[in-house]
Amino acid sequence: MYRVWNFVTNYSILLILGALIALIWANIDATSYHHFVEFEIFHHSIVGHAHYDANGQVEYRSLTLHYLVNDVLMAFFFAIAAKEVWEAVILKNGSLRGKKAATPLVATLGGMIGPISVYLGIAYFLGSDTYDAVANGWAIPTATDIAFSYLVGRLVFGAGHPAVRFLLLLAIADDAAGLIILAIFYPSGELQPQWLLLSVGAAIAVFYLFNRLPRQLDRGNQDRPKSTWVRQKLSFWPYLIAGCLSWFGFQEAGIHPALGLLPIVPTIPHADRAFGIFAEAEQYLTDLLNHIEHKLKHFVEVILFFFGLLNAGVEFSSIGSPTWLVLAGLIIGKPFGVLLFGWFAAKPLGLGLPAGMRVIDLFVIGCVAAIGFTVSLFIAAVAFDANTMLGEIGVQDAAKMGALLSFFAAVLSIVAGKLTRVQKQHN
C-alpha cells in the first residue's frame, strides 16, 4: 500500500493542490484568474497559439502560460504514460500481451463505448442545441485516472484481489486509447501531415545512431564499449533533441503537440522486463528509459501542479448540462460498459476471468475506472473553445467541472463494493 500511496503523492498531491487553488481563485476573482492563465510570455514566437491571416495561413504564434503548460510541458507527462503503455505492449512479460490481456482489453472497449453512448444519447434527448454544443466532448468521459483508480481499487478489493490487476490492465489500455483519440480526433490546427516526417525522421535517426548502431558495433564484445560510451557521455541528450524536433513536427502538423514525444519513447533503450508502474522493484531498473522517467519525476510533479492551477479554475456558476453529461458518461456508462463487454468476453467468447474474480466484480471495476480527473480535464480543455456557450454557461468550464466531480466515483466504488459483497484479499 505504501508504494501506491507514494506514487499518488508523487504525481497527484500537487495536481490536486493546484486544482483547489484554481477553484478558489476563480470563484473569488475570476477576472484576475483568467488574466493569469492567458498571460502572454512572447507575442511572436515559433511555438504557441497560432494566429491566422485572411488566407487562413499562420501569421504568427503567441506563447501564453496556458500553452506553455498544456501543450509544451504536459508532453513530459504523456511521455511517462506512453512509457508504461509501451513496456506493457512490447516486452515479453508485458501486461498487455497474450491471452491474459484479452478480457481486460475488451472490457476497456466497453469502458469507452459505454460513456460515449450515455454522453451523446442523453445530449441528443436534451435537444439539438445542447447536442450541437457538447457533441465534440464525447471523449471526455472515456478517460481513467490511473493513479487514483488504482488506489481506490486497492481500498475496495484489497491488494491481493485479482480484480486489482484487471483494473490496472484496463487503466493502462485506457491510457493508450486516450492518446490515440487525442491524436486523431482533437487536432490543434489545420492538418499538415507532411510535418510528421520531421517527427518520424527524428525518431528513426536517434534510434539508429544512438541505440541500434552502438549495439551493432559492440556485437561479440561483452564489455560493450560503444554502448557504454554513448550511455555515459551522451545520456538522454540525443533523445531530448529528437523529442524537441518531434514536438515541433506535431505542432506544425496540427496534431496536439502534447503528444509530440510519443514517437521518441520507443526509441530509448529499455530493460528486457518491466515490473509495473506500482512495483517497488521498478525503481532499481537502470536502463535509460527508466533512468529518464526517474529524472523526470519531480519535474512532472511541478508540471501537474501548474496543469491543475491553469485548467481547474471553474466558477461554480458554470455547472450545467455539460457537467451532468460528463458525470453520467463516467458513473453510468463506465460501469455498465465494462460489465457488459467484460461479461461478453469472459462468457460467450470464452476468454474467462482471472481465478477468484466474479462477473459482478466487473461492475465495481467500472465504478473505480469512472475516476477521470487528469486526462478528462485535459480532453475538456482541447475539445471545446473557451468561448463556446450553451445559453449563459461556458461549455468548456461546465465540462471541466464534470471531470473534477468524477472524484465522487470513489465513493460510488466503495458503496458498490459493499452492495456486491466484495471479499477483500490483502495477500
C-alpha positions in Angstrom: 0.0 0.0 0.0 2.9 2.3 0.7 4.2 2.1 -2.9 0.8 3.0 -4.3 0.3 5.9 -1.8 3.8 7.1 -2.6 3.0 7.1 -6.3 -0.2 9.0 -5.8 1.5 11.6 -3.5 4.3 12.0 -6.0 2.2 12.5 -9.1 -1.2 13.8 -7.8 -1.0 15.7 -4.5 0.5 18.8 -6.2 -2.1 18.3 -9.0 -4.9 18.4 -6.5 -3.4 21.4 -4.7 -3.2 23.3 -8.0 -6.7 22.4 -8.8 -8.0 23.5 -5.4 -6.2 26.8 -5.6 -7.6 27.4 -9.1 -11.2 26.6 -7.9 -10.9 29.0 -5.0 -9.2 31.7 -7.1 -11.7 31.5 -10.0 -14.6 31.8 -7.6 -13.1 34.7 -5.7 -11.8 36.8 -8.6 -12.5 35.2 -12.0 -11.1 38.1 -13.9 -7.6 38.1 -12.4 -7.5 34.2 -12.6 -8.2 34.3 -16.4 -5.7 37.1 -16.9 -3.1 34.9 -15.2 -4.0 31.8 -17.3 -3.7 33.7 -20.6 -0.6 35.7 -19.6 1.4 36.2 -22.8 5.1 35.3 -22.4 6.0 36.1 -26.0 3.9 37.9 -28.6 5.8 36.5 -31.6 7.3 33.0 -31.1 8.0 29.9 -33.0 5.8 28.0 -30.6 2.4 28.9 -29.2 -1.2 29.7 -30.2 -1.5 30.2 -33.9 -2.9 33.4 -35.3 -4.1 33.3 -38.8 -4.2 35.8 -41.6 -7.1 36.4 -44.1 -6.0 33.5 -46.2 -6.1 31.0 -43.3 -2.3 30.8 -43.1 -0.4 31.0 -39.7 0.7 34.7 -39.5 2.4 34.4 -36.1 2.3 32.5 -32.8 2.0 33.8 -29.3 3.2 31.8 -26.3 0.9 32.1 -23.3 1.3 30.5 -19.9 -1.6 28.2 -20.7 0.0 27.0 -23.9 3.4 26.5 -22.2 1.9 24.2 -19.6 -0.8 22.3 -21.6 1.0 22.0 -25.0 4.7 22.0 -24.2 5.3 20.8 -20.6 2.5 18.3 -20.5 4.3 16.4 -23.2 6.6 15.0 -20.5 3.5 13.7 -18.6 2.2 12.0 -21.7 5.7 10.6 -22.4 5.7 8.9 -19.0 2.2 7.4 -19.7 3.4 6.3 -23.1 6.4 4.6 -21.5 4.2 2.4 -19.3 2.0 1.5 -22.3 5.0 0.8 -24.5 6.5 -1.6 -21.9 3.2 -3.3 -21.3 2.8 -4.0 -25.1 6.4 -4.7 -26.3 8.1 -6.6 -23.5 7.8 -10.4 -23.2 6.3 -10.2 -19.8 4.3 -7.1 -20.7 0.9 -6.9 -19.0 -1.0 -6.2 -22.3 0.4 -9.2 -24.1 -1.2 -12.6 -24.7 -4.5 -14.1 -23.6 -4.3 -12.7 -20.1 -4.9 -9.2 -21.5 -7.8 -10.2 -23.8 -10.7 -9.8 -21.4 -9.4 -6.5 -19.9 -8.9 -5.1 -23.4 -12.5 -6.0 -24.4 -13.7 -4.5 -21.1 -11.7 -1.4 -21.9 -13.6 -1.1 -25.2 -16.8 -1.3 -23.3 -15.5 1.3 -20.9 -15.2 3.7 -23.8 -18.3 2.9 -25.8 -20.5 3.0 -22.7 -19.6 6.5 -21.7 -19.7 7.8 -25.3 -23.2 6.3 -25.8 -24.5 7.7 -22.5 -23.0 11.1 -23.1 -24.2 11.5 -26.6 -27.5 9.7 -26.0 -28.6 12.0 -23.2 -27.3 15.0 -25.1 -29.5 14.0 -28.1 -32.6 13.8 -25.9 -31.9 17.2 -24.4 -32.4 18.8 -27.8 -30.4 19.8 -30.9 -29.0 23.0 -29.3 -27.5 21.0 -26.4 -26.3 18.2 -28.7 -24.6 20.5 -31.1 -22.9 22.4 -28.3 -21.5 19.4 -26.4 -21.0 16.7 -29.1 -17.3 17.4 -29.6 -16.7 16.5 -26.0 -17.7 12.8 -26.5 -14.2 11.6 -25.4 -14.1 13.4 -22.1 -15.9 10.6 -20.1 -13.8 7.8 -21.7 -10.7 8.6 -19.6 -9.5 6.9 -16.4 -7.1 8.4 -13.9 -4.7 5.5 -13.5 -3.1 6.6 -10.1 -6.3 7.4 -8.3 -8.3 4.5 -9.8 -5.6 2.0 -8.7 -5.5 3.4 -5.2 -9.3 3.2 -4.8 -9.3 -0.3 -6.4 -6.9 -1.5 -3.7 -9.1 0.1 -1.0 -12.2 -1.6 -2.4 -10.8 -5.1 -3.3 -7.7 -5.4 -1.2 -4.1 -5.5 -2.5 -4.2 -9.2 -3.4 -7.5 -9.4 -5.3 -7.2 -10.4 -9.0 -9.6 -7.5 -9.8 -6.9 -5.0 -8.9 -4.6 -6.4 -11.6 -7.5 -6.4 -14.0 -8.2 -2.8 -13.2 -4.6 -1.8 -13.8 -4.6 -3.5 -17.2 -7.8 -1.7 -18.1 -6.4 1.6 -17.0 -3.2 1.2 -19.0 -5.2 0.2 -22.1 -7.5 3.2 -21.5 -4.5 5.5 -21.4 -3.3 4.1 -24.7 -6.7 4.6 -26.3 -6.8 8.1 -24.9 -3.5 9.0 -26.6 -4.8 7.7 -29.9 -8.1 9.6 -29.5 -6.2 12.9 -28.8 -4.0 12.5 -31.8 -6.8 11.6 -34.3 -9.9 13.5 -33.1 -8.5 16.6 -31.5 -6.1 18.3 -33.8 -4.7 21.6 -32.6 -5.0 23.3 -36.0 -5.3 22.6 -39.7 -3.7 19.3 -40.5 -0.5 19.4 -42.4 0.7 15.7 -42.2 3.9 16.3 -44.1 5.4 17.8 -40.9 5.1 14.4 -39.3 8.0 13.4 -41.5 10.1 15.5 -39.1 8.9 13.5 -36.1 9.3 10.2 -37.9 12.8 11.2 -39.1 13.9 12.3 -35.7 12.7 9.0 -34.2 14.4 6.8 -36.8 17.7 8.8 -36.6 18.0 8.8 -32.9 17.1 5.1 -32.7 19.7 4.0 -35.3 22.5 6.4 -34.3 22.3 6.2 -30.5 20.6 2.8 -29.8 21.0 0.2 -32.6 24.3 1.3 -34.1 26.3 1.2 -30.9 24.9 -2.3 -30.1 25.9 -3.5 -33.6 29.4 -2.2 -33.2 29.6 -4.0 -29.8 28.5 -7.3 -31.2 30.7 -10.0 -29.9 32.3 -7.8 -27.3 30.9 -8.4 -23.8 32.4 -5.1 -22.5 30.1 -3.2 -24.9 32.4 -0.1 -25.1 30.5 1.8 -27.7 27.1 1.4 -26.0 28.7 2.3 -22.6 30.3 5.4 -24.0 27.0 6.6 -25.6 25.2 5.9 -22.3 27.8 7.6 -20.1 28.8 10.6 -22.2 25.6 11.4 -24.2 23.0 10.0 -21.8 19.5 11.3 -22.6 20.6 14.4 -24.6 20.2 12.9 -28.1 16.7 11.8 -27.2 15.8 15.2 -25.8 16.9 16.9 -29.0 15.0 14.4 -31.1 12.0 15.0 -28.8 12.2 18.7 -29.5 12.2 18.1 -33.2 9.3 15.6 -32.9 7.3 18.1 -30.8 7.8 20.8 -33.3 6.7 18.4 -36.1 3.5 17.7 -34.2 2.8 21.4 -33.7 3.2 22.2 -37.3 1.3 19.1 -38.4 -1.7 20.3 -36.5 -1.7 17.3 -34.1 -1.8 18.2 -30.4 1.8 18.9 -29.6 1.5 17.5 -26.0 1.8 14.1 -27.8 4.9 15.2 -29.6 7.3 13.0 -27.5 5.4 9.8 -28.2 7.4 8.7 -31.3 10.7 9.1 -29.3 9.7 6.9 -26.3 10.0 3.6 -28.2 13.5 4.5 -29.5 15.0 4.8 -26.0 16.9 1.7 -24.7 14.8 -0.2 -22.2 15.1 -3.2 -19.9 14.1 -6.6 -21.0 11.3 -6.6 -18.5 9.2 -4.2 -16.5 7.9 -4.8 -13.0 4.9 -2.4 -13.4 4.2 1.1 -12.6 3.4 0.5 -8.9 6.1 -2.2 -8.3 8.8 -1.5 -5.7 11.4 -3.1 -7.9 10.8 -0.7 -10.7 13.0 1.9 -9.0 16.0 -0.4 -9.3 15.9 -0.7 -13.1 18.8 1.2 -14.6 18.1 1.2 -18.3 18.0 4.6 -19.9 14.2 4.6 -20.3 13.6 4.1 -16.6 16.5 6.4 -15.8 14.8 9.2 -17.7 11.5 8.5 -16.0 13.2 8.7 -12.6 14.8 12.0 -13.6 11.5 13.5 -14.8 9.6 12.5 -11.6 9.9 15.8 -9.6 9.7 17.9 -12.8 6.4 16.3 -13.8 5.1 16.8 -10.2 5.6 20.6 -10.7 4.1 20.4 -14.2 1.0 18.7 -12.8 0.6 21.4 -10.2 0.6 24.1 -12.9 -1.7 22.0 -15.0 -4.2 21.9 -12.2 -3.8 25.5 -11.5 -4.3 26.6 -15.1 -7.1 24.3 -16.0 -9.3 23.7 -13.0 -10.3 27.3 -12.3 -14.0 26.9 -12.9 -16.7 29.0 -11.4 -19.4 27.0 -9.6 -22.0 29.0 -11.6 -20.7 27.2 -14.7 -22.2 23.9 -13.6 -24.8 22.9 -16.2 -25.9 20.2 -18.5 -22.3 19.5 -19.9 -21.3 18.8 -16.3 -24.0 16.2 -15.8 -23.4 14.7 -19.2 -19.7 14.1 -18.4 -20.6 12.7 -15.0 -23.4 10.5 -16.4 -20.9 9.1 -19.0 -18.4 8.3 -16.3 -20.6 7.0 -13.5 -23.2 5.2 -15.6 -21.5 4.5 -18.9 -18.2 3.2 -17.5 -19.6 0.6 -15.0 -22.2 -0.8 -17.3 -19.9 -0.7 -20.4 -17.1 -2.6 -18.5 -19.7 -5.1 -17.1 -21.4 -5.8 -20.4 -18.3 -6.1 -22.6 -16.3 -7.9 -19.9 -19.1 -10.4 -19.4 -19.3 -10.9 -23.2 -15.5 -11.6 -23.4 -15.4 -13.8 -20.4 -18.5 -15.9 -21.1 -19.8 -16.0 -24.7 -16.3 -15.6 -26.1 -14.8 -18.0 -23.6 -11.8 -15.8 -22.7 -12.6 -16.1 -19.0 -11.8 -14.1 -15.9 -8.8 -14.3 -13.5 -9.2 -17.0 -10.9 -11.1 -15.7 -7.8 -12.8 -12.9 -9.7 -16.6 -12.8 -10.3 -18.6 -11.3 -13.2 -20.2 -8.7 -10.8 -16.7 -7.5 -9.9 -16.5 -6.1 -13.4 -19.2 -3.6 -12.4 -17.2 -2.5 -9.4 -14.1 -2.1 -11.5 -16.1 0.1 -13.9 -17.1 2.3 -11.0 -13.5 2.7 -9.9 -12.4 3.4 -13.5 -15.0 6.2 -13.6 -12.5 8.5 -11.9 -11.5 10.5 -14.9 -9.9 13.7 -13.5 -6.4 14.3 -15.1 -7.0 13.1 -18.7 -10.7 14.0 -18.7 -9.7 17.6 -17.6 -7.1 17.7 -20.4 -9.6 16.5 -23.1 -12.2 19.0 -21.9 -9.6 21.8 -22.4 -8.9 20.8 -26.0 -12.4 19.6 -27.0 -14.1 23.0 -26.5 -13.2 26.5 -27.3 -13.2 28.7 -24.2 -15.9 30.9 -25.9 -18.3 28.1 -26.7 -21.6 28.8 -24.9 -24.7 26.9 -24.1 -27.2 29.5 -23.0 -25.3 31.5 -20.4 -23.0 28.7 -19.5 -19.5 28.2 -20.9 -19.3 24.6 -22.2 -15.6 24.1 -21.6 -15.9 25.2 -17.9 -19.0 23.1 -17.3 -17.3 20.0 -18.8 -14.2 20.6 -16.7 -16.4 20.7 -13.6 -17.7 17.2 -14.6 -14.1 15.9 -14.8 -13.4 17.4 -11.4 -16.5 16.0 -9.8 -15.6 12.5 -11.1 -13.7 12.1 -7.8 -17.1 11.1 -6.3 -16.8 7.9 -8.3 -14.5 6.8 -5.5 -17.5 6.9 -3.0 -19.7 5.1 -5.6 -17.0 2.4 -5.9 -16.9 1.8 -2.1 -20.7 1.6 -1.9 -20.8 -0.8 -5.0 -18.2 -3.0 -3.3 -20.3 -3.2 -0.2 -23.5 -3.9 -2.1 -21.9 -6.6 -4.2 -20.2 -8.2 -1.2 -16.6 -7.9 -2.4 -14.4 -10.1 -0.3 -11.2 -8.2 0.2 -7.9 -10.1 -0.4 -4.9 -8.5 1.2 -2.2 -11.0 0.3 
